[in-house]
Amino acid sequence: MAEKIIIDTDPGQDDALAILLALGSPEIEVLGIVAAAGNVPLSLTNVNIRKICELAGRPDVKVFAGCSQPLTGPLVTAEHVHGATGLDGADLPDPVMPLQERHGVDFIVETLMSEPAGTVTVCTLGPLTNLGKALTKAPEIAGRIKQVVLMGGGCFEGGNITPAAEFNIYVDPQAAAVVFGSGAPIVMMPLDVTHRTLTTRARVEAIRAIGGHFAEVLVGWLDYFERFDVAKYGSEGGPLHDPNVIAYLLKPELYSGRLCNVEIETESELTKGMTVVDWWGVSGRPKNAMFMRDVDADGFYALLTERLSWLAHAETERQPKLRLV
């Protein structure tokens, strides 16, 4: 039986590859995708999700708009990383498929209440605003979630938007605090993992070898996306964050970590958005999250490339044309 998931995302080139990985994996049933505000505003992320679905030949996927602002405070975005559209690097046609009328938070709540308890995984690739809002509106859904698998946070790697905080948590730490305090099972894909899954030339060339317009789009995105982190870290490639969430569902044996207590700093000017990870168990606080620390990066890219190739060849005749930018 396929794993039922809700994807909550703010595309983002790496979000796009995560969505495509899910759509290219028959083991996964995507019940719907909810747009979050994060890498770029909601008005762009809801369009980007539909572009990605059409690229995959899946206009049947239900896409919902979530919250346009964090639970408190102004929205922080990341155009400096992802470009003005969020998907700079390849210009796809405006989507034809519709945006669903229902609010994304309502979709999350209603889906979790209507599906059998413990059968739906929530995959968050961006800020946790929508899930935090859903849990605030209907706390009873926490006990019905199979697991929350999220890209966010960091410990030994520090932060990437401030010295202490990773971007997704920093954008809405109050929502993150709600999620981590909800009692729902949580698996974290933090910077400690994603900084190991680098877009080296060999890995990008393997994706290019898939061929056709589909591969050109992917490589255009990867080349654009990696430039910022390569310049910042001096690494061989950029970290490909979000596909780790989906890869974990497909091959959890690629990852290793430890069940820890994780708390969210919501107040400090210096450390707002920090995930305070009790890796050594010194606090005595209850363990509430599986914090992943290591990954078989070659195995991750082999899985990603295999599924992207399957998706490309399954939908060869349905791929839209693109203009590289």
URBELRA-V143223 format. One record per run of one state. SS is the DSSP state (alpha for helix, beta for strand, coil for the rest). FROM is the first residue (numbers start at 0). TO is the last residue. If there is no record, write none. Layout:
SS_FROM_TO, SS_FROM_TO
This chain:
coil_0_1, beta_2_8, coil_9_11, alpha_12_22, coil_23_26, beta_27_34, coil_35_40, alpha_41_54, coil_55_61, beta_62_64, coil_65_77, alpha_78_81, coil_82_88, beta_89_90, coil_91_102, alpha_103_113, coil_114_118, beta_119_123, coil_124_127, alpha_128_136, coil_137_137, alpha_138_143, beta_144_150, coil_151_165, alpha_166_170, coil_171_171, alpha_172_179, coil_180_184, beta_185_188, coil_189_189, alpha_190_193, coil_194_196, beta_197_197, coil_198_199, alpha_200_207, coil_208_210, alpha_211_232, coil_233_237, beta_238_238, coil_239_241, alpha_242_249, coil_250_250, alpha_251_253, beta_254_259, coil_260_260, beta_261_263, coil_264_273, beta_274_276, coil_277_287, beta_288_294, coil_295_295, alpha_296_313, coil_314_314, alpha_315_317, coil_318_321, beta_322_323, coil_324_324
